[in-house]
């Protein structure tokens, strides 16, 4: 496998380790007998009953395994089987199944993603992780949506918290947390070959091999894919820019060192080419250009996780990772490193008191090289930011197995806004084993980013006289706090009927806005020009209210009906003048009011599977003149298992219309078809 990376200094070590790991692991016989410390692999979360799904242990809420029934939070678990039966070709497409997740596809590459509103391309206030490794970027305070990528067959589950997870995970987990959890190496033994292609997803290939060596299980993989452009209104081929090509590889190893110690070591490297068209201001002559550009994105990561059992009532875990991403865009180059270490200690003090303690350090050095000085600049160009955090959480069992109260607080210090505190209180009542009520109050914050403090970006406004509009960061920009009130109820009514409902009221203050413009006359960069300067400030306040309802009905052994309904209202006002009012208006419409998902799953004789996925998305009005209309669409997967090793499927994508708008008024999301062949040997 050959990967092209622009900056090998930070990635060479990753590549060498990947190659060495594969060579060393290959020395062990893949079919060797289990050792005395080996155990049977965990349930891979395939076709579980509704009761079993409620008993699934999740870790994202508290960093400690707990059943869904015992979770005082709005959480959805997408299993590997859910992803497979959906016909989704990417993690982001699979997340459309989750209630409360607002998502619009802007083009072949870009998505606007939010939870309970705030549907933006940067996904501010939303924390996304892979195996606990954060994808958050301090450059703009969000997540690049091309990074949450992993071979779908190697994903064990995706845990989605709708609502804040700040007390455990810290700042920027304001509206939700998405944790993508990969399978253990012991659950991916043998070989896998996946190949597929279609009209938009032109090809997607995955190769994986897993084996064992003594008390160690391992896997290595390679994946590549290519996406074609979506439907463009403009002329061809100039506007057909949004194609996407990626190749990645990686490994995971799991050691059982003793009855008390387990160790995981894993890593990935990738290289990507992504089509983009953007507007760039030019000062000489005063104008605007719209180049078509192939973004170059490459990177890699290494993660080490150690879990140690101290006694029957206590344990601790240590996780550390290094992450590197190099990104060359039309406006600038970004080179970013991320060093993180996290420690969690758990102690059941007695039968009614369960304590979690944690601490962490994260360091983010970055380097920005501007391609067009005066158009997009960051001051300073190089910066290193550090985050120090600690948390304590105590679950008090007021009535054993019936009523519990969880209190916690996260304390942090970051280089943007200084000291932050994020407390929570959660009450859980379980009158019966398969019934639970919960309420929660949480304070969470979105911390500033370099975009808020260091940016200076210009947009061309007029040629006569030469005039530009500039957005300028403010060193005094503060964090954006939110207080979230939630309540929920989940119940297994019969062995065949389950439902989950959650309601929320969120209060926000100091959200990002801009003040009224100030006029400046300048000669640098040449030619002489006027600039209307807009400064970022904390100038919007308001609230969001809504509810999510998720029923699931096992009609027959061969038919299951599930889906969700999400309702959202948003109300924001400006404290920053007339332009701030426009910002508040955009926030008000950054998510559909009504959203419906319906997913029947049907199994027929002869190992045939029929899996339709219907979605209705309400209208979104990013501004009064360019609303995104409501739409409905249908995906349909037809699959068949041929023996125990071969799975064949064909998926019709967006079948109800040739194309539809989701988040960009110039690009339609096309109807398509995709076929996939998967071969496994365990």
N, C-alpha and C positions, 0 to 999 in steps of 0.2 A: 504494500500500500504506500502510495506517495502522496504526502500532504504538502501543500505550498503554504508557507507562513512567512509573513513579511519581516517579523522580528524574532529571529531564532534564539536570541540570548535567553529570554525567559522561558522558551518552550523546548529548547534542546534537551534539557534534563528530563522533561516529561516524555519526549519521544524515546529517549534512551531507556527510561524505566519501563515504558510500555513494551518495547522490544525485548528487554531482558526478562520482564515478567513472563511474557509469552514463551520465551525459550526455556526458562526454568520450569514453569508449570508443565510444559509439554513433556518433561522428563518422567513425570509420574504416570503410571498406567491409568488410563481413563476408566477402566472397568474393574479396578481393584476392589476388594471386599472392604466393607466398612470396618473402621477401627473401633476399639472399645469405647471411645468417647463420642462416636458419631451417633446422631439421633435421626429419626425420620424427619424429612422436610416438613415445614409447616404447611397447612392447608393453603393452596395457591389462590384461594378466593375465586374459584370458578363458579359452578352452579350451586350456590348456597340457598338454603331455604330462607324465608323471611325472618324466622327466629334466629337463624345462624348469622344473618347479616346484622341484626341488632346486637349480637354478641361479639362482633368483630372488634378487636382491640385497636384503638387509634392512639397515636402519640403526639399529634400536632397541638392539641389543646394544652397539655401540661408537660410535654417532653417525657412523660411517664405513661406506659401502656395502661389504657382503661377502656372498658367496653362502651359502646355507643350509648347504651342505656344509662350509664353513669356519667355522662358528659353534659354538664350544664352550659351548653353552647349550641348554636346552630351549625351543625357539621354534616357534610355529605361525603360519602365514601364512594368513589368510582373504582370498581374492581377491574382487574384485567379482563374479565369476561364482559363487563359492561362496555369497555373500550372496543373489544373485538367485535361484539355484536352490533355496535353502532356503525361500523364501517368507516370510522374516522381514520384519516391518514396522518394526523398530527395531534399533539397534546392539546393545543388550543381548540381544535375542532371538537375534541372529546369533551372539553369543558362546557360546550354549549348545552350539554345534558343537565348541568347543575342549576338548580333554582337559585335565583338571585344573582347569577353571573351574567352581567351585561356585556355583550361582545358584538362588535361590528367589524367586518372585514373590509379594509379600505382598498386593498389591491391584493395581488398574489402573495405579497410578503407581509404587509403591515396590517395589524389589528389594533382596534381600540378596545381595551378591556377594563372593566370595573366590576366591583361587587356592590350591589345596592346603590347604583348610580355611579357618577364620576367616571363615565366611560371615555377615556382619553388614550391617545397613542402612547403616552408615557406611563399609564397605569399608576398614577400617584396614589399614595395611601394604601397600596396593595402589595403585600410581601409575597414573593414567589421564590420557592426553594426546590432544589433537587437533593434528596437525602439530607436535608438540613443545611445544605450549602446555599447561601443567599445569593440571588441574582440582582439584588438592589444596586443601583448605580448612583453615586453621590454627585455625578456631573449634572444630572437633571432631576434627581429625586424620583426615580421610577425604574422601570424594567424595559430593556430592549426586547420586543416580542419575538425576535428571531432566536433568542437564547433558550427558552424552555423547550428543548428538543432532546429526545432520547428514543431508542428503539422501542416501539409500543409493546412488543411481545415481552420485553424484559422489565416492564413496569408491573409491580405488584399491585399498587393501588395509588390513587390520588386523593388526598384528604383536603377538603375545602372547608375552611371556617368562614362562614358568612357573618361578618362583624369583627370587632377588634380582637387581636391576639397579642396586644402590646405588653401585657404584664409578663408574659413568658418570652416573647420574641423581640420586644423592644419597639423603638420608634419605627414609624412608617408601616406598621401593621394596623392601620386605622380602620379600613373598611373590610379587610379580609386577609386571609392567609391561604395560599395554595402550596401544599407540600407534595411533590412528586416523589414517590418512594419506590425504588427499584427492588427487584426480587433478590433474595439471597442467592449466592452462587450455587448452593446445594439444590435450588429449585430450577436451575437452568443447565442441567447436565446433558451431555450428548451434543448433537449437532442441530443446527437450524439453518435453513435456507429460505429466504422470503424474496420473491420477485413480483413486481406488479407495475402497471402503467395504465395511462388513460389520456384523456383529452387535455385536462389541466395538470393533474399530477402525472407528468410525462413518464417518469420512471421512479421507482423506489426499490432499492435492493438492500437486504440485510444478510450478513453472514455471522454466525455465532457458534462458538464451540466451548463446552464446559466439561470439566473433569475434576478428579480428586487426586490428592497426593498426601497420604497419611491422614492427618487430622485437618487438612486444608482442602477447601473446595474453591474452584476458580472458574472464571469464564473470560473470554476475549471476544470482541465483536468488531465488525466494520459495517458502516451504513453509508449509503449515498442516495441522493434524490435530486430530481430536477422538476421545477414547476414552471409552466408557461405563463404568459401574461393573461390578465383578465380582459373583459370587454372594455374597449376604449372608445370614447366619442370622437376624439381627434383623428388626424390623418395617420395612416400607416406608412412606414413603420416607426415614425418619430415618437409617437406616444405609446407604442407598445414596449414599454421599458421595463415593466415589473416582472421580469423572470428571476428565478432563484435556483442556484446550484449549491449543494453542500456535500461534503464528505467528512465523516468523522469515524473515530475508532476509540476503543477503550477497553478497560479490564475491571474486574472486581474479584477480590479474594476474601474469603472468610475463614478464619482460623478458630478452632475450639482449643485454646491453649490448656485449659483445665476445666474442672467442673464449675469454677468460679469466674473464669476469664474467657471473653471472646474478643476477637480483633478483626476489624474490617479495614482493608486498604483498597482503594479504587481510584481510577483516573480516566480522563478523556482528553482527546485533542480533536480539533476540527478546523476546517477551512471552508469559507463560503464566499460566493459572489452573488450580489444582490442588485438588481436594477433599480435605479431611482431617478426621478426628475424633480428638480427643486428650483426655487427662485433665488438668484444671487444678485445683490446690488453691486453696480459698477460705478466708480466715481469719475472715471475719465475714459470716454465721455459719460456724463450722467445717464444711466440707463439700467435696465434689468435684463439678465440673461437667464435662460431656463435650460441648462445643459442636461443631457441624459448621461448618467454616470453609473459605473459598475462599482458599488461599494465592495471593498475587500475587508472581510472580517475573519480573523483567525484567533485561536486561543487554546487554552487547555487548563486542566485542574488536577490536583491530587488531594485526596481526602483520607484521613486516618481516624478511625473510631475505635475506642477501647471501652468495654463495659466490664466492670468488676463487681461481683457480689460479695459484700462484706459479711452478711448474715442473712437469716431468713426474713429479716425486717429492714434491711438497709442495703444500698448499693450506690455506686457512683459511675459516671461515664464522662469520658473526655473525648472531645472531637476537635480536630484541627484540620484546616485546609488552606491550600494556596490556589489562587485563581488568577489567570492572566487572559486579557482580551486586548487585541489590537484591531482598531477599526479606522479605515480610511474612507471618509465621506467627502462629498463635493466641497463642503465648507472647511473641513479641518480633519486632521489625524488625531485619534485618541488612543493613547497607550496606558492601560490601567492594570495595576496589580492589586490583589486583595489577599491579605494575610489575616486569618481568624483562628482563635482558640476559644473553646467554650467548655465549661465544667459544670456538671449538675450532680448534686448529692441528694439522695432520697432516704428518708428515715421514717418508718412507722413507729412513732414514739410509744404508742400504746394502742389499744383496740379502737380508740375513738379519735386519734390524732395522727395525721399523716403530713409530713413536712417535706417540702422541696426547697433547696437552696441552689443558687447558680451564680456564676460570674463569667465574664467574657471580655476579650480584647479584640478589636479589629483595627487594622491599619490599611489605608487606601492611598498609595502614591499614584499620581497620574501625571501625564505629560500631554499637553495640547499644542499641536502645530497648525496654525491658521494658514489656509491656502489663499485667502483673499483678505489681507489686512484692511481694516476699516469696515468690512462687511460683517464678519463674525470674529470676535476676539474674546478671549478669556484673560482676565488680569487677576493674578499672575498666570503665566502659561503653565508653570509646574506647581503642583501643590500636593502635600501629604496631609491627609486627615486621619484622626484617630478617634476611636469610640471605646469607652470603658463602661461596663455595665455590671449590674448585680441585681438579683431578684430573690425574693422569699415568698413562698406560697404555703398556706396551711389549710388543709381540709379537715374540718371538725365534724365528726359523725355525731350529730345531736341525738338522733335515734338510729341505732345500727341498722343498716340495710333499708332504711326508710327516708331519713332526712339528714342532709349534710349541708354545711356552710363552708364555702371556700373563700378565703381572703388572701390577697396577694398584692405586691407592689414591685414595680421595676424602677430602679434608679440608674440613670445614665448621665454620662458627660460626653458631649460631642464638640467639635471645633467650630460649629456654626452658631448654635444657640446656647451652648453651655450646658448647664444642669437641667435635666428633665425628670419628672416623676410621673408614673403611670400606674395607678392603683386599680383594683377590681374587687368586686364582691359578687359571689354567685351562690344561689340557693337551689338545691336539687331535692325534690320530693318524689319518692318511688313507692306509691301505695301497694303496687303489685310488681312482680318480677319483670313484666313486659309492659310497663306503663311508667312514664316519668313526666313530671312538670319541672320547669326551671325558670328562674328569673336572674337577670344579671345587670349590673351597672359598672361601666368601665370608662376610665379616662385614657385617651390615647393621643399621640401627637405625630404630626408630620413635620420632620425637621427640615430646615433650609438645605438647599443644594448649591452647587457652584452656579447653576443657572440663575438662582435668585440673587446671589451676591456678586458674581464675577463677570457676568455676561455683558457684552456690548454688541448688539446686533442691529444692522441697518436694513431697511427696506426702501426701495425706490418709490417715490411718490409723484414727482412731476419733473419735466425737463426744463420748463420755462416758468419761473426761474428754477435752477437746479435745487430740488428739495428732496430730503430723505426723512423717514421716520425711524427713530432709534428706540430700542428697548434697552434699558440700562439697569443692571443689578444694584442692590443696595446692601452695604455692609451691616446696616441696622435691621435687615429683614429678620423677623422673628419666626418661631415655630407656629404651626397651625394646630391648635388643640381641638379636640372633640370629646364630647361626653355621650356615651351610647347607653340607651336603656333597651333591654331585650327581654322577651318572654317566649317560652316555647312549650310544646306538648308533643309527645310521641307515644304511640301505643300500637301493640300488636293485638288487634281486636279479636281475630281468630287466627288459626295457623295459616290462613290464606289471605288475610287482609291486614295491611299495615299502613299507617299514615304518620306524617310529621308536619307540624305547623309551627311557624315562628313569626313573631311580630316585633317591630323595632321603632324607636324614635331616636334620631341622632341630632345633636346640637353642635354646630360648628361655629368657630370664631377665628377671625384673622386669616381667612383664606386668601390666596394670591390674587392680586388685582394690580391695576396701574393707576397712577394719578393723572391729573390733567396735564397736557403737554407744556413744555417750556421751549421757547425759540432760541436757537443758537446759530450764529453766522461764523463759518469756519473756512479756512484755506487749506487745511490738512485733513485727509489726503486731498491732493489737488484733483480737480479744479475747485475754485471757491463755490460754496454751496450753503444752503440753509438746512438746519436739522431741527425737527420737532422731537424733543426728548421726552420719553415716557419712562418713569421710574417705577420699578416693582415695589409694592407695599402690601401690607396685610390689611386689605380693604373690603372684604366680603364676609358676611355672617348669614346664618340661616339654619335650616333643618331639613332632614329627610325623614319620611315616614313610609312604612310599608309592611307587607306581610308576604310569606312564602308558604305554599301548601304543596305537599309531596305525598300522594297516595301510591300504593302498590298493591295489586290484586293478583294472586296466583289463581287464575280462573280454572285451569286444569293442569295436569302434570306437563302438558305440551304447550300451554299458553299462559303468558304473564303479561299483564297490562300495568304500565307505570307511566308517570309523567309528573308535571308540576305546573303550578300557576304562581306567578310573581306579580305583585302590585307595588308600585313605587310612586310617591309624590315628592317633589323637591321644591323648596321655597327659599330663595336667597335675595338679600338686599345689599346694596353698596353703601359704604361709608367713605367713598373715595371719588366723588364727583361723577360727571356724566359718562366718561369712558368706563369707569368702574361699574356703572349700571349695565353696560353692555356685557362686561365680564360676568356679572351676576346672572344676566339673562341666559348666557351660554351654559352656566352651571345648572340652571333650572332645567335645561333640556338635555343634559348629558346622560340620558338613559331613557328607555321606553317605560311608559306608565304601566302597560300590561304586557305580559310575556307568558306564552303557553308552550309547553313541550309535552308531546304524547309519544310514547315508545312501546308499542306492542312487540312482544318477542314470541315467535311461533316456531315450533318444531314439528316437522311432518315425518311420516314414515320414510325410510330410506336415508335417514340422517340429513334431510334437507332442513334448512333454516330460512325463515322469512322475517326480516327485521326492518320495518318502516320506522322512520323518525320524522314526525311532523313538528314544525315550529311556527308560531306566530309571534312576530315582534312588532310592538306598537311604534308609532311614528316618533321621530327624534327631530327637533328643530334646532340645529347648531346656531342659526341666526334666523331672523324673521323672513329673510328673502330666499333662503336655501334650505327648506326643510327636507329631511329624509323621510319619505312616506313609509307607512306601515307596510309590511309584507308578510307573506306566509310561504313556506317552502317545505319540500318533502325530499328526504333521502330514503333510498330503498336498497337494502342489502339482501342479496340472494346467495346463500352459501350451502355447501355440502361437504361433509367429512367423508373422505374416501379411505376407509380403514382407520388405523390408529395413528398414522403418520402424516397424512396428506389432508389439507384443507384448501378448498377452492371457493372463491367468492367473487361476485361482481356487484358493484355499487353504483346506483344512479344518484347523482348529486344535484341538488337544487332543481328538481324535476318539474315544478309547477309553472315555470316561465323561462324563456331563453336566457334572461339575465335580470338581476334586480339590484337596486341600490341598498347599501348598508351604512357606509360611513363616508363616502366620497361621491360628490355629485357628478363627477366626470368618469367614474369607473364603475361598471356593473359587474357583479359576481355571476359568473357564467354557469349555465347548466353543463353538466359533464358526466362522464362515465369512467369508472376505474375498475380494473380487474386485478386480483391478487391470488398468488399461489404460495402456500406455506407448507414446507416439509420439515418434520421434526423426527429426530431419532434420539430417544432417551436411553 
